[in-house]
Amino acid sequence: MGKDYNMHLYSGAMWWALTNVTFFTKACQIFVKIILMTWLIPLLVYLGQLRAQLGTTPNIKHIVVGRCYDYITLVNPSLRYDCEEIWRQFEEAVLLQSSCNVTVENYHPMFYAIPQKWPCDRSLFWSKTRTLMHSYAAAVPHFWTLEDTLVGFMFNDLIWCGQDARPGFDFSSCPAWSACRNHPVYSLWRQASQSFAEMACGNITVLLNGSIVNAFDRKSMLGSVELDSLNPHRVDYVNIKVVANLDGPYIESCHQGSIMDLIQILQSRGFHWTCTDNDQTLMILQCIQDPKHPSCQTYAANLTQRKSLTSE
C-alpha cells in the first residue's frame, strides 16, 4: 500500500513537473514572439526606412518642379523660368555621368539658364549654425541666404544620385559624400555656393558657432568655396557674428580660436571686417526658445535695468 502510494505521488509529481515545463516552454515561446513583435519588426521597418532615406528622395521630380513653380509664382514672381527645362538640364547633369563623377561643370548648363541677382547688403553666410540662421533670417527679413535663391529653394534637403547599371535615379542607396570625389549633391551645392558668394555685395554677414572647435573650418563650404569666391571690390564689410549655445561651452570668439584665422584671411585679401561675440538679436532669438534659462533671466534683468536708466 505504501509503495503504491509512493508511486502514485511520484507519478503525480512527474505529471505536475512535465505539465509545468510544457506550460513554461509555451510561455517562453509566447514571450519571445511578443519581444519580436514589439522590437524586431519596428527595427526592421526603421532600417528599411533608413535605407530608403539614403537613396534618391522619392518623388524628387515632383518636388523640384513643384518648388520651382512655387518660387516663380509666389516667392519671386518677377522671374520667368521654364521649370520643366530646368529639371531636364538637372537630369542630364546627374544621369549622364556615373554616380560618383558628377562635376561642378556638369551643372553649368542649368546654372547658366537661371541667372539670378539680389540686392546688396543682404547676404547671410553661415557654418554649423543652421537652425539659428533660419531663425535669424526670419527675424531680420532683409537677409538673403543660399536657401533663398531659386536653386537653394528647389534642392534644399534633397538627396539624389544616378544608377551605374542602368539609366535613372537610384532610389535605394546613394554613396556618401566622403566616398566620391565628385558627389552629385556636393557638386551642385558647391556651384550654388560659389555663385551665391560671387554675387554678394555691400555689407555681408557671417554667422558662426562659438560653442564648437573650428567654428570656421577651412574644409567647410564657407571656408573652401564661399570665402574664396567673395570679391573684395564688391564687398564693403564682412560682419562676423559669433554666437555660443546658452549652456555653452564658450570655446571660440572674435579673439580666440579658428575665427582669428578667418579674420587673418580677410585682412590678407583686403576685406574690411567687424566681429561681434554677443549680438543682441541672436541672444533674444535663443531666449525665445528657452525663456527660463538662467542666461536669459540675467539678460532680461540687464535689459530692464538699462531701460530704466535711460528713461530717467
C-alpha positions as CSV (number, residue, x, y, z in Angstrom):
1,M,0.0,0.0,0.0
2,G,2.8,2.4,1.0
3,K,4.7,1.5,-2.1
4,D,1.7,2.1,-4.4
5,Y,1.0,5.3,-2.6
6,N,4.6,6.5,-3.1
7,M,4.4,5.5,-6.8
8,H,1.2,7.5,-7.1
9,L,2.8,10.5,-5.5
10,Y,5.8,10.1,-7.7
11,S,3.7,9.9,-10.9
12,G,1.7,12.9,-9.8
13,A,4.8,14.9,-9.2
14,M,6.2,13.9,-12.6
15,W,2.9,14.8,-14.3
16,W,3.0,18.2,-12.5
17,A,6.6,18.8,-13.5
18,L,6.0,17.9,-17.1
19,T,2.9,19.9,-17.3
20,N,4.6,23.0,-15.9
21,V,7.6,22.5,-18.1
22,T,5.3,22.4,-21.1
23,F,3.5,25.5,-19.8
24,F,6.8,27.3,-19.1
25,T,8.1,26.4,-22.6
26,K,4.9,27.7,-24.2
27,A,5.1,30.8,-22.1
28,C,8.7,31.4,-23.1
29,Q,7.7,31.0,-26.8
30,I,4.9,33.5,-26.4
31,F,7.2,35.9,-24.6
32,V,9.8,35.6,-27.4
33,K,7.1,36.3,-30.0
34,I,6.0,39.3,-28.1
35,I,9.6,40.6,-28.0
36,L,10.0,40.0,-31.7
37,M,6.7,41.8,-32.5
38,T,7.5,44.7,-30.2
39,W,11.1,45.3,-31.1
40,L,12.4,43.4,-34.1
41,I,9.6,44.3,-36.6
42,P,9.7,48.0,-35.8
43,L,13.5,47.8,-36.1
44,L,13.3,46.2,-39.5
45,V,10.8,48.8,-40.6
46,Y,13.1,51.5,-39.4
47,L,16.1,50.0,-41.1
48,G,14.1,49.8,-44.3
49,Q,13.1,53.4,-44.0
50,L,16.7,54.4,-43.2
51,R,17.9,52.6,-46.4
52,A,15.2,54.4,-48.4
53,Q,16.3,57.7,-47.0
54,L,19.9,57.0,-48.1
55,G,18.7,56.8,-51.7
56,T,17.4,59.5,-54.0
57,T,14.5,61.3,-52.4
58,P,11.2,59.7,-53.5
59,N,9.2,61.8,-56.0
60,I,12.1,64.1,-56.5
61,K,11.0,65.4,-59.8
62,H,7.6,66.4,-58.5
63,I,9.2,68.1,-55.5
64,V,11.8,70.0,-57.5
65,V,9.5,71.1,-60.3
66,G,6.8,71.9,-57.8
67,R,9.2,74.1,-55.7
68,C,10.3,75.8,-58.9
69,Y,6.7,76.8,-59.8
70,D,6.1,77.8,-56.2
71,Y,9.2,80.1,-56.3
72,I,8.5,81.8,-59.6
73,T,4.8,82.2,-58.7
74,L,4.8,83.2,-55.0
75,V,8.3,83.9,-53.8
76,N,9.7,85.9,-56.7
77,P,7.0,86.4,-59.4
78,S,9.3,88.7,-61.4
79,L,11.3,85.7,-62.5
80,R,10.4,84.0,-65.8
81,Y,11.9,80.5,-66.0
82,D,10.9,77.2,-67.6
83,C,10.7,74.8,-64.6
84,E,10.4,71.7,-66.8
85,E,13.6,72.8,-68.8
86,I,15.4,73.3,-65.5
87,W,14.5,69.8,-64.5
88,R,15.7,68.4,-67.8
89,Q,19.1,70.1,-67.5
90,F,19.4,68.8,-63.9
91,E,18.5,65.3,-65.0
92,E,21.1,65.4,-67.8
93,A,23.8,66.6,-65.4
94,V,23.1,63.7,-63.0
95,L,22.1,60.8,-65.1
96,L,24.6,61.1,-68.0
97,Q,27.5,60.5,-65.5
98,S,28.4,57.8,-63.1
99,S,27.0,58.3,-59.6
100,C,30.4,59.3,-58.3
101,N,31.6,61.5,-61.2
102,V,29.1,64.4,-61.4
103,T,31.3,67.5,-61.5
104,V,30.5,71.2,-61.0
105,E,30.9,71.6,-64.7
106,N,28.1,69.2,-65.4
107,Y,25.7,71.6,-63.7
108,H,26.9,74.7,-65.6
109,P,24.1,74.5,-68.3
110,M,21.5,74.5,-65.6
111,F,23.0,77.4,-63.7
112,Y,23.6,79.4,-66.9
113,A,19.9,79.0,-67.7
114,I,18.8,80.5,-64.4
115,P,20.9,83.6,-63.6
116,Q,19.7,85.4,-60.5
117,K,20.6,88.7,-58.9
118,W,19.8,90.1,-55.5
119,P,20.3,93.5,-53.7
120,C,23.5,94.4,-51.9
121,D,23.8,94.4,-48.1
122,R,21.6,91.3,-47.7
123,S,23.8,88.2,-48.0
124,L,23.9,85.9,-44.9
125,F,26.6,83.2,-44.8
126,W,26.8,80.6,-42.1
127,S,28.6,77.5,-40.9
128,K,27.3,75.0,-38.3
129,T,24.6,77.4,-37.2
130,R,21.7,76.2,-39.5
131,T,18.8,76.3,-37.0
132,L,19.7,79.7,-35.6
133,M,20.5,81.0,-39.1
134,H,16.9,80.3,-40.2
135,S,15.5,82.0,-37.1
136,Y,17.8,85.0,-37.7
137,A,16.8,85.3,-41.3
138,A,13.1,85.1,-40.4
139,A,13.5,87.8,-37.7
140,V,15.6,90.1,-39.9
141,P,13.7,89.8,-43.2
142,H,16.2,91.7,-45.3
143,F,18.7,88.8,-45.0
144,W,19.2,86.6,-48.1
145,T,20.6,83.1,-47.6
146,L,21.6,80.5,-50.2
147,E,18.3,78.7,-49.5
148,D,16.5,81.8,-50.7
149,T,17.9,81.5,-54.2
150,L,16.0,79.5,-56.7
151,V,18.5,76.7,-56.8
152,G,18.7,76.6,-53.0
153,F,14.9,76.7,-52.7
154,M,14.4,73.8,-55.2
155,F,17.1,71.4,-53.9
156,N,17.2,72.1,-50.2
157,D,17.3,68.9,-48.0
158,L,17.1,66.6,-51.0
159,I,19.3,63.6,-52.0
160,W,19.9,62.3,-55.4
161,C,22.2,60.1,-57.5
162,G,22.1,58.1,-60.7
163,Q,22.5,54.3,-61.2
164,D,25.6,52.9,-62.8
165,A,23.9,49.8,-64.0
166,R,21.0,51.3,-65.9
167,P,19.6,54.8,-66.6
168,G,17.6,56.6,-63.9
169,F,17.9,57.7,-60.4
170,D,18.9,55.2,-57.7
171,F,16.2,55.3,-55.0
172,S,17.6,52.5,-52.9
173,S,21.1,53.9,-52.0
174,C,23.4,56.7,-52.8
175,P,27.1,57.0,-52.0
176,A,28.3,59.1,-49.0
177,W,29.9,62.4,-49.8
178,S,33.2,61.1,-48.5
179,A,33.1,58.1,-50.8
180,C,33.0,60.3,-54.0
181,R,35.4,62.7,-55.5
182,N,32.6,64.3,-57.4
183,H,29.4,63.6,-55.5
184,P,26.3,64.7,-57.4
185,V,24.8,66.5,-54.3
186,Y,28.1,68.1,-53.2
187,S,28.9,69.4,-56.7
188,L,25.6,71.1,-57.1
189,W,25.9,72.8,-53.7
190,R,29.5,73.8,-54.4
191,Q,28.4,75.6,-57.6
192,A,25.4,77.1,-55.8
193,S,27.6,78.4,-53.0
194,Q,30.2,79.8,-55.4
195,S,27.5,81.7,-57.4
196,F,25.9,83.0,-54.2
197,A,29.3,84.3,-52.9
198,E,30.3,85.8,-56.2
199,M,27.1,87.9,-56.3
200,A,27.5,89.2,-52.7
201,C,28.0,92.9,-52.5
202,G,27.9,95.7,-49.9
203,N,27.8,94.6,-46.3
204,I,27.6,90.8,-45.7
205,T,27.1,88.8,-42.5
206,V,28.7,85.6,-41.4
207,L,27.1,83.6,-38.6
208,L,29.4,81.2,-36.7
209,N,29.1,78.8,-33.7
210,G,31.2,79.8,-30.7
211,S,30.4,76.5,-28.8
212,I,32.5,74.2,-31.1
213,V,36.1,73.8,-32.0
214,N,36.9,75.0,-35.6
215,A,33.8,77.3,-35.8
216,F,35.5,78.4,-39.0
217,D,36.6,75.3,-40.9
218,R,38.7,75.8,-44.0
219,K,37.2,72.5,-45.3
220,S,33.6,73.6,-45.0
221,M,31.6,75.1,-47.8
222,L,32.1,78.5,-46.2
223,G,35.8,78.1,-45.9
224,S,36.6,76.2,-49.1
225,V,34.2,77.8,-51.6
226,E,32.3,80.9,-50.4
227,L,35.2,82.7,-48.8
228,D,37.4,82.3,-51.8
229,S,34.6,83.4,-54.1
230,L,33.9,86.7,-52.3
231,N,35.1,89.8,-54.2
232,P,36.8,92.5,-52.1
233,H,35.9,95.1,-54.7
234,R,32.2,94.3,-54.4
235,V,32.0,93.6,-50.6
236,D,32.4,96.6,-48.3
237,Y,32.3,94.9,-44.9
238,V,32.3,91.3,-43.7
239,N,30.4,91.4,-40.4
240,I,31.2,88.3,-38.3
241,K,28.7,87.3,-35.6
242,V,29.8,84.6,-33.2
243,V,27.1,83.0,-31.1
244,A,27.5,80.3,-28.4
245,N,24.8,78.0,-27.1
246,L,23.0,79.2,-24.0
247,D,24.5,76.3,-22.0
248,G,27.9,76.8,-23.6
249,P,30.6,75.7,-23.8
250,Y,32.2,79.0,-24.8
251,I,35.1,77.8,-26.9
252,E,35.7,80.3,-29.7
253,S,35.2,84.0,-30.0
254,C,36.4,87.0,-32.0
255,H,39.6,86.9,-30.0
256,Q,40.4,83.2,-30.0
257,G,40.2,80.0,-32.0
258,S,39.7,79.5,-35.7
259,I,37.7,82.7,-36.1
260,M,41.0,84.6,-35.8
261,D,42.2,82.5,-38.8
262,L,39.1,83.8,-40.7
263,I,40.0,87.4,-39.8
264,Q,43.5,86.9,-40.9
265,I,42.4,85.6,-44.3
266,L,40.0,88.5,-44.7
267,Q,42.8,91.0,-43.9
268,S,45.2,89.4,-46.3
269,R,42.7,89.7,-49.1
270,G,41.9,93.3,-48.4
271,F,38.4,93.0,-46.8
272,H,37.1,95.3,-44.2
273,W,35.6,93.4,-41.3
274,T,33.8,93.6,-37.9
275,C,33.3,90.8,-35.3
276,T,30.7,90.6,-32.6
277,D,30.5,88.0,-29.8
278,N,27.2,88.9,-28.1
279,D,24.7,90.1,-30.7
280,Q,21.5,91.2,-29.0
281,T,19.2,89.9,-31.7
282,L,20.8,86.4,-31.7
283,M,20.6,86.3,-27.9
284,I,16.9,87.2,-27.9
285,L,16.2,84.5,-30.6
286,Q,17.8,81.8,-28.4
287,C,15.9,83.0,-25.3
288,I,12.6,82.9,-27.2
289,Q,13.2,79.1,-27.4
290,D,14.2,78.8,-23.7
291,P,13.0,81.9,-21.8
292,K,13.5,80.3,-18.4
293,H,17.2,79.7,-19.0
294,P,19.4,81.4,-16.3
295,S,21.3,83.3,-19.0
296,C,18.0,84.6,-20.4
297,Q,16.8,85.7,-17.0
298,T,20.0,87.6,-16.4
299,Y,19.9,89.1,-19.8
300,A,16.3,90.2,-19.4
301,A,17.2,91.8,-16.0
302,N,20.0,93.7,-17.5
303,L,17.8,95.0,-20.3
304,T,15.2,96.1,-17.8
305,Q,17.8,97.9,-15.8
306,R,19.3,99.6,-18.8
307,K,15.9,100.7,-20.0
308,S,15.0,102.2,-16.6
309,L,18.3,104.1,-16.5
310,T,17.8,105.6,-20.0
311,S,14.2,106.6,-19.1
312,E,15.2,108.6,-16.0
